Amino acid sequence: MRMAQALIFVDDVPRMQAFYHGTLGLPVITAEPGWVRLDAGEVVLALHAIPPGPALPEPAPERIDASIKLCFHVEDVDRVRGTLIAAGVRMREVQRYDGMTFCDGIDPEGNVFQITTR
């Protein structure tokens, strides 16, 4: 068994597509209203619309209650972090541990993601 797809339920599919495709650079595989599939390497990242709820404040609060974090491999965490900050992405401080470098960021709906050399 291997993971084929990770799915995020989102309030605003176009906004999240703009982030994961336009900002993080994941190529779009398919896109239709309420459903987008992005090429995240060995795994597809899918964005699935949920019924609209109350409007999220701007910026959206971090979803610290989430039990899953998407992690994206990069060669140079410091460089990519700087590029993401310049693009307006909220990023935490870079961490280094046992030869690994990683940094958490917050997507437009408050989901925590990570860039990592792991």
Buried (B, 14 or more C-beta within 10 A) or exposed (E): EEEEEEEBEBBBBEBBBEBBBEBBEBEEEEBEEEEBBBEBEEBBBBBBBEEEEEEEEEEBEBBEEEEEEBEBEBEEBEEBBEBBEEEEBBBBEBEEEEEEBBBBBBBBBBBBBBBBEE
